[in-house]
Amino acid sequence: MAALLDDVRRVDIGEVIPKLLLCIRLVGSTSFTGSAIVRSCLLAIAHLLERSPDEVTEFEWKAKHLKTVSTQCGNSCTLVRSFAWNILAKIARTLPGAAAIVKECSYLPGGIHACCVSTMLDRKEACLVKESAVGLFVNLLSHNTDKDGSLHSSVLPLDSGASIRRTSTTGTTSASSNGSVDLILELLAKQQFFEESVRSLETYTCMEFLLDDDNKQQAAVISADMVKAYAVLYRCLLELDPFEFGQLIGEKGCIQWLLECVEQQAMLPNRAVCLMVADVCLLLLRCMDEPTREPLCMLLAGHQNFFESIIYMLNPWLYGKLTQPVMEQTLCSIMRLLCALVVTPNGKQQIHLEFEHQDVKPIAKMIENGILYKSKGFQIMCLKFLSLMFHTSDIIALPTAEYPCFLVQFETMDMHAEGPETVKSSQMFLDEEYSEVEDDTENTNPNRPLATTDTEQKRLKTDESKDGTMRSGSALICKALLARFESTCNRQQLETGGITTTNYKRTVYSTLQTMLHYSGEACRVARERNLLATILDWFDAIHEGLIGRLTYPEFVRKHGDVKKLSVMTELKELASLLGTWFSVPGEPLLLRMDQIDRLCQTVLQYWPWFSNHSVLHMEFLQVLAFLTESHIIVCKALASTFPGYPHSIMKLLIVTATTETAKVKGPKYDLQLLRVSLRVLKNCCCCHEGRSMIGKLNVFDNISKLHPSVTKLQKPWIEVTHMWLDFWEVYTRYVDVSEVRHLTVLGALTRKSDLEIRLLAMAIVRNLTFVLANRPALLASSDYMFILWNALQRTSCRGEVLMAAVTVWKMIANNQRGKAAIKSSPLVRLIEGQVKHYSMTPEGNDQNELWNVLMTVYHILKA
């Protein structure tokens, strides 16, 4: 067999095809033998034209060759006609071939274009022939010029007066159309193509074979192959001019009847039906662009059965008889369409409504197998589909739903529990007599069970069922996805000199982030598979094997910007993955001390690179922010030093915050880095080590830069002031903080700032007053008295008055020195004024918090 294949490959097309065509001319097809010879010759030519494009292009089609083939398009034998049309379609793939066909077939009525249209609309013609005619017509319309996208002049229909007639009829020429579009429109209008094609679609049947009773019907039915051909042709016309043909295809009902055809669902679709659904989905996907997007969405709103049909076909068990390419093409087309529709309001509602009325376990199995399969294109599509469905899934299902929402089903389903349909499907796949009708692809179909013995299968199922975390759809998919992620973190990349950044790799990373964000089961699997160790090992490998412990400037000088960009992209993706994982509530609390220490050392390892790359800096700081938000042990670790690194992470964060605060800021300055740095420092205030370091390094000396006299000319300083005061307010909540500083700045802020800044400043003064050691310094400060005086004289803000009153209460309660100082100040008169004011208001009559505090302070001062 191998030797025969080698002989076939060595066949010279330039010698064999002319001889086969000569044989057709000499033999004729009037007899049975002659007809069989013609069929065989045409079939051989069709197979030879499937050779490499370069080899086929080298062959020059002469006039006699094309006339011989085109003559057979009128043969009485259906197969001969089909072969002849098919050969012409293959020749028309190249521009020289298409131009030659148009030129040599100009003797036909209306030219070859008109013959194609009349053939595909002929109700008495076989679908096999009409499908081949559509293929030729599509190829003729696919040769566009690079300038304006119009058809190449050598493949235009032979009707030069069409554009002139159309212009004279409409008065103007559409801005979106051109001369070639006018010719095609005239050609299709003459034969009422859109009306007749819709009439043909009305007679579609999804049955592979007709029963005896069906032969009595008068109207000729069309097959799924013909519906597929119409979908391809409609898409070709849209590519030629979406404005002109998009309007016609919508108004004539072409899309609607294609939807009706897909809705005629067979329980076990055959190859033709699967490919038909795939091409209809591709057409609808093309219609999701303007100007046909809105009309299509409105049309789909009334076709819920269409969504039911295509989601039903996401079941991999339906493709047992079909080859992997057919299954992959169908599933990819359906998923691409669903991904485009689910981001629209109506599409999201219709898709997830269908998920709530269908068991999505087959879809989970399809995605799992797709990730494990070697085809990266199919993997990417499965991953994108999963991410979008997770993103758009609503946790609360409708009351009428038969199943929970998509996400909840993935979280709770038991993939190892076999229901009736699963058992039936498994038995179908295990049946040795159930062979494929196409090429044997037993070893390439990912949904076909491996040829293991019954004992091995039972052992594997038993081992898997023991692991409770590996039973749900989310868990199994995450397990497969982690295997792909680990394969991308390959040290062999470093040995070859770099890191590759591909669309596949980015999709794996983003999908893993999505699963960790939405799925608790995925987080469990990530912990059990020690994903954190894998990520940190990859960080270390990059630093040691690729960066080589070089600084950022040294690395760029040695390796260039291109290699630097790939490294930065990889580091950013890894840090973003950690940030997404640790943003899940409860996940940081499950970290062990050794994991926290190693994570901190990784941050210190890459810190020298942060000054040259703010995006990478931000990603790592967000990881620290999520960790310190939940875990006090992480806060203690940030305040600690590690062997080999002279500074702690907290000290480096303080330097970052100080540097960002000191920078001159324009109106559009990005404050995100300062905001996240202060957020981490604020979180670290929860531990004594963090507060001690903040105090020793005099972090709040930066407050002096917030005085209105310094910041009045820079608008973003309002936000900077708010961030620093928020940080200071948290810091002063703890009793071991005994620092009374920058009261002059707080006084200026309470006098000249808006309410939010005033409330923060007042909260800081209140917190300082609650610390016993601070009271002497506060009483000795005129700024302290001014701040209280400024707050108590206001009546518009009850919150500000309440905090000032509480501050006075704390200062005078059980404190004779404080009570004497307050009584000798104007604050007593202000307290009396507030009591009088609120006693005459409805709020004062109610026993609310402010009234109670004011009366308590008033009575203490009067005692």
C-alpha positions, -999 to 999 in steps of 0.1 A, spaced: 0 0 0 28 24 9 45 17 -25 12 24 -43 8 57 -25 44 67 -34 35 59 -71 4 81 -68 24 110 -54 49 107 -82 22 112 -108 28 143 -130 -4 163 -132 7 181 -163 9 147 -182 -19 128 -166 -48 153 -167 -46 161 -205 -45 123 -212 -76 117 -190 -94 146 -207 -84 133 -242 -98 99 -231 -131 116 -222 -134 133 -256 -126 101 -275 -147 76 -256 -179 96 -251 -207 85 -227 -234 71 -249 -229 36 -237 -228 21 -202 -191 13 -205 -183 48 -219 -202 65 -192 -183 45 -166 -150 54 -181 -160 91 -182 -170 89 -145 -137 73 -136 -116 98 -155 -134 128 -140 -131 113 -105 -94 108 -110 -90 144 -121 -109 156 -91 -86 136 -68 -55 149 -86 -67 185 -80 -65 179 -43 -27 178 -45 -6 207 -31 -16 241 -43 18 249 -58 17 217 -79 -19 223 -91 -11 260 -99 17 250 -122 -7 232 -146 -21 254 -173 -57 248 -183 -61 253 -220 -94 261 -238 -100 225 -250 -95 212 -214 -121 235 -199 -146 230 -227 -143 192 -222 -150 195 -186 -178 221 -190 -195 200 -216 -199 172 -191 -219 196 -169 -248 188 -192 -243 150 -192 -273 128 -186 -256 110 -157 -260 127 -123 -225 116 -111 -208 129 -142 -225 162 -139 -215 164 -103 -179 155 -110 -177 181 -138 -190 209 -116 -168 198 -88 -137 200 -110 -146 234 -123 -150 245 -86 -115 233 -78 -100 250 -108 -117 283 -98 -98 283 -64 -70 302 -81 -75 335 -99 -59 323 -132 -81 292 -131 -113 312 -124 -104 337 -151 -99 309 -176 -133 294 -168 -151 327 -172 -134 333 -205 -138 299 -221 -174 295 -209 -185 328 -222 -204 310 -250 -229 298 -224 -262 318 -220 -253 345 -195 -219 331 -190 -207 306 -163 -221 327 -135 -257 326 -148 -253 288 -154 -243 283 -118 -273 302 -105 -298 284 -128 -283 251 -119 -285 256 -82 -321 268 -85 -332 240 -108 -359 221 -88 -354 189 -109 -316 188 -106 -300 165 -80 -287 182 -48 -253 167 -54 -250 186 -87 -265 218 -73 -241 217 -44 -211 215 -67 -225 245 -88 -227 265 -56 -191 257 -49 -180 270 -83 -201 302 -79 -186 308 -44 -151 304 -57 -157 327 -86 -169 354 -61 -139 350 -38 -113 367 -59 -112 403 -48 -89 432 -55 -68 446 -27 -78 482 -33 -115 484 -28 -125 448 -22 -144 445 -55 -143 415 -77 -113 411 -100 -122 422 -135 -113 389 -150 -139 370 -130 -168 394 -134 -202 382 -148 -206 389 -185 -233 417 -182 -216 450 -185 -249 469 -187 -261 459 -152 -244 487 -133 -257 513 -158 -293 500 -156 -292 499 -118 -278 535 -116 -305 548 -139 -332 530 -119 -321 541 -85 -308 575 -95 -276 571 -75 -251 545 -67 -248 532 -31 -217 544 -13 -211 509 -1 -215 492 -34 -193 490 -65 -195 479 -101 -190 442 -94 -217 442 -67 -241 458 -92 -234 430 -117 -240 403 -90 -272 419 -79 -285 421 -114 -276 385 -121 -293 373 -89 -324 395 -94 -329 382 -130 -333 346 -117 -350 356 -84 -322 339 -65 -332 349 -30 -369 340 -34 -361 307 -51 -335 297 -25 -359 304 3 -385 283 -15 -359 255 -17 -351 258 20 -388 253 29 -385 217 15 -355 207 37 -356 174 54 -331 162 80 -337 125 72 -308 107 56 -331 84 37 -367 89 25 -394 63 33 -417 48 6 -445 71 16 -423 101 12 -417 94 -25 -453 103 -33 -448 139 -24 -448 164 -53 -422 189 -41 -386 179 -44 -368 180 -10 -333 193 -5 -307 177 17 -285 191 45 -257 194 20 -277 218 -1 -286 239 30 -250 240 38 -242 252 3 -267 280 6 -252 291 39 -218 292 24 -231 313 -5 -249 337 17 -217 342 37 -197 348 5 -222 375 -6 -219 392 28 -181 392 25 -185 408 -9 -208 436 4 -224 434 38 -247 464 33 -263 454 0 -265 417 5 -270 419 42 -303 438 37 -315 414 10 -307 382 29 -326 396 59 -356 410 41 -361 379 19 -362 355 49 -330 336 41 -316 336 77 -350 328 91 -354 296 70 -318 286 78 -328 288 115 -359 267 107 -337 241 90 -314 238 120 -344 235 143 -355 204 125 -332 184 148 -324 147 143 -318 126 174 -285 114 159 -274 139 133 -253 125 104 -222 140 88 -242 163 64 -264 177 92 -234 184 114 -215 203 86 -247 221 77 -251 233 113 -214 243 113 -218 265 82 -251 281 94 -233 290 126 -204 306 107 -229 326 86 -247 338 118 -213 347 133 -206 368 102 -239 385 106 -229 395 141 -209 423 125 -225 456 114 -248 463 98 -266 430 102 -260 426 140 -291 442 153 -315 426 129 -300 392 136 -304 396 174 -340 406 169 -346 376 147 -329 352 171 -351 365 200 -380 345 185 -361 313 178 -354 297 212 -356 263 195 -325 272 175 -306 276 207 -320 243 220 -308 225 188 -273 238 187 -267 234 224 -280 198 221 -253 192 195 -226 201 220 -230 165 233 -199 146 222 -218 113 223 -237 123 191 -205 121 170 -196 84 176 -199 75 139 -182 106 127 -145 114 123 -127 139 145 -124 167 119 -162 167 115 -169 168 152 -142 194 158 -155 217 130 -191 214 142 -184 220 178 -160 249 171 -185 266 150 -213 263 175 -191 275 204 -179 304 184 -214 315 177 -225 310 213 -195 331 225 -205 359 202 -242 358 213 -237 354 250 -223 389 254 -256 403 241 -284 408 265 -310 387 247 -284 361 237 -272 356 273 -308 351 285 -316 326 258 -284 306 261 -285 303 298 -322 296 297 -314 266 276 -287 255 300 -312 256 328 -334 231 309 -306 207 298 -281 186 316 -247 201 308 -227 170 318 -221 161 281 -208 197 276 -184 193 305 -171 160 291 -167 177 257 -146 205 272 -125 180 293 -118 159 263 -111 190 242 -85 202 266 -68 168 267 -68 165 229 -37 176 209 -55 200 186 -46 235 200 -73 252 179 -100 231 194 -85 235 229 -85 273 226 -122 273 215 -132 250 244 -114 272 269 -129 305 255 -163 289 256 -159 278 292 -146 312 303 -175 331 288 -201 308 301 -187 311 336 -185 349 333 -221 352 322 -237 325 344 -262 337 370 -260 320 403 -297 322 409 -317 301 384 -352 308 373 -381 292 393 -391 272 362 -356 258 356 -352 221 355 -315 223 364 -293 248 383 -274 274 363 -244 265 341 -218 273 368 -237 255 396 -241 224 374 -204 223 367 -197 226 405 -222 200 417 -224 173 389 -209 139 395 -190 131 363 -185 95 374 -221 87 380 -235 71 349 -271 79 341 -291 59 315 -280 81 286 -243 79 296 -245 41 300 -261 38 266 -235 60 250 -207 42 267 -220 8 255 -223 23 220 -186 34 220 -175 0 234 -194 -20 207 -167 -34 184 -191 -38 155 -200 -1 156 -173 11 132 -169 45 116 -184 52 83 -155 74 73 -118 70 78 -107 50 108 -99 76 134 -102 55 165 -69 68 179 -77 105 171 -112 109 185 -109 122 220 -144 111 229 -137 75 221 -128 55 252 -93 40 252 -90 4 243 -83 -8 278 -96 -40 293 -126 -42 315 -104 -48 346 -83 -18 339 -113 4 333 -129 -7 366 -96 -1 384 -94 34 370 -130 43 379 -125 30 414 -93 50 419 -109 82 406 -141 77 426 -121 75 458 -110 111 452 -140 132 462 -125 164 447 -122 149 412 -158 141 406 -174 174 395 -171 188 361 -152 219 373 -127 197 391 -120 174 362 -117 203 337 -94 221 361 -73 190 365 -69 187 327 -63 225 325 -35 223 351 -18 196 331 -17 220 301 -6 248 324 23 227 337 33 218 302 36 255 293 59 260 323 86 240 307 123 245 315 131 234 279 120 268 267 147 284 288 173 260 274 164 270 239 169 306 248 136 322 256 99 322 265 73 319 238 41 340 242 14 325 221 -24 328 218 -27 293 232 -6 300 262 -25 333 270 -58 314 267 -47 287 291 -36 313 316 -68 334 313 -91 303 315 -73 291 346 -78 325 362 -115 324 354 -119 290 369 -101 299 401 -122 331 404 -156 314 399 -152 278 409 -145 266 445 -139 231 431 -111 245 409 -95 261 439 -96 228 457 -80 210 428 -53 238 426 -44 233 462 -43 195 459 -21 197 428 1 222 445 -4 249 419 14 275 440 46 255 441 44 251 403 41 289 398 68 297 423 91 271 407 85 287 373 93 321 388 126 307 401 134 290 368 129 322 349 150 342 373 179 318 373 178 302 339 167 332 317 173 364 336 205 351 351 202 373 381 208 404 359 192 438 367 167 452 343 191 475 324 217 447 322 192 423 308 179 447 281 215 456 270 224 419 268 192 404 252 173 433 237 137 446 240 121 417 222 132 391 247 125 415 276 89 419 264 83 382 264 98 378 299 77 407 312 45 393 297 51 359 313 58 374 347 28 396 345 5 367 336 18 346 365 14 374 390 -21 381 376 -29 344 381 -19 346 417 -38 377 423 -70 362 409 -66 331 430 -59 349 463 -88 374 456 -112 344 463 -124 348 499 -108 323 523 -81 311 499 -52 331 515 -61 317 549 -52 282 537 -16 291 530 11 275 551 40 294 566 65 279 543 44 289 513 41 325 526 79 327 531 86 314 497 61 338 481 77 367 499 112 357 487 98 356 451 86 391 455 119 403 468 136 384 440 119 404 413 116 437 432 147 453 414 128 450 382 97 468 394 112 503 391 114 498 354 80 482 348 50 497 367 25 471 353 45 442 368 50 462 400 12 467 402 4 430 396 27 419 425 14 446 448 -22 434 441 -12 399 451 2 413 484 -29 434 489 -52 403 486 -30 383 510 -27 409 537 -64 416 535 -71 382 549 -40 368 566 -22 384 596 7 359 591 14 375 557 15 409 573 41 397 598 61 381 570 62 414 551 77 431 581 104 404 583 137 401 565 149 370 546 184 356 541 200 372 511 178 403 511 188 434 531 153 450 533 119 437 542 90 440 518 73 466 541 104 488 540 104 486 502 67 494 501 73 525 523 99 537 499 75 532 470 47 551 487 71 579 497 85 581 461 51 581 445 38 608 469 68 631 461 64 629 424 50 659 406 15 649 394 -4 662 364 -42 662 360 -41 626 345 -15 611 367 -21 574 375 -24 570 413 -30 533 412 5 523 424 3 546 453 -32 535 462 -23 498 463 10 504 482 -9 523 509 -36 496 510 -9 470 517 6 492 544 -28 498 559 -34 461 561 -1 456 578 -12 478 606 -31 449 620 1 434 634 25 449 660 55 443 637 39 463 610 30 492 632 64 493 648 82 495 614 58 522 602 66 542 634 103 537 633 106 548 596 86 579 602 62 571 574 37 598 583 63 625 577 47 624 543 17 641 558 36 674 559 34 673 521 -4 674 522 -7 709 536 -31 730 514 -4 756 508 17 728 492 -10 711 472 -33 739 461 -18 740 426 -21 702 420 -56 688 416 -48 651 421 -35 659 456 -71 658 469 -72 621 461 -36 616 475 -46 634 507 -76 612 511 -55 580 506 -29 591 532 -55 602 558 -74 569 553 -41 550 560 -33 573 590 -68 568 605 -64 530 604 -29 533 620 -42 555 649 -68 530 659 -44 509 679 -35 518 715 3 513 711 4 543 687 15 573 708 25 599 682 9 633 681 23 649 650 11 670 620 -18 686 638 -12 718 620 -18 700 587 -50 684 600 -62 718 612 -56 733 578 -74 704 561 -105 707 584 -106 744 576 -102 743 538 -113 708 526 -145 691 517 -166 670 541 -149 636 533 -114 650 541 -127 667 573 -143 635 585 -111 616 581 -91 643 598 -116 644 627 -115 606 630 -77 607 633 -79 633 661 -106 611 678 -83 580 676 -54 599 690 -75 611 720 -84 575 729 -47 567 736 -40 578 772 -3 587 765 -14 612 738 -36 634 760 -9 657 774 5 666 740 -30 671 726 -40 694 754 -9 715 749 -16 719 712 -36 749 700 -42 731 667 -60 704 686 -84 729 702 -88 746 668 -98 713 651 -125 707 678 -137 743 677 -140 741 639 -160 709 640 -183 719 669 -193 752 653 -208 734 623 -244 722 624 -247 710 588 -229 677 593 -241 655 622 -213 630 617 -186 656 622 -203 670 653 -207 635 667 -169 627 663 -159 660 679 -183 655 708 -170 619 714 -134 633 713 -143 659 740 -161 632 760 -130 610 760 -107 639 769 -128 649 799 -140 616 812 -121 607 844 -95 632 835 -95 663 857 -67 680 837 -85 675 805 -118 686 820 -102 718 833 -86 725 799 -118 721 780 -139 741 805 -115 770 802 -118 770 764 -145 783 740 -155 747 734 -180 748 764 -199 776 747 -200 755 714 -212 724 732 -240 745 748 -249 759 714 -251 724 699 -274 712 727 -296 742 722 -297 737 685 -306 701 686 -331 706 714 -352 727 690 -351 701 662 -370 669 657 -338 650 659 -331 663 694 -364 650 707 -355 615 696 -331 596 718 -304 593 690 -267 588 694 -256 624 688 -281 638 713 -271 613 740 -234 622 735 -240 659 736 -261 657 767 -235 635 784 -207 659 776 -229 689 787 -236 673 821 -199 664 827 -188 699 819 -216 714 841 -208 691 871 
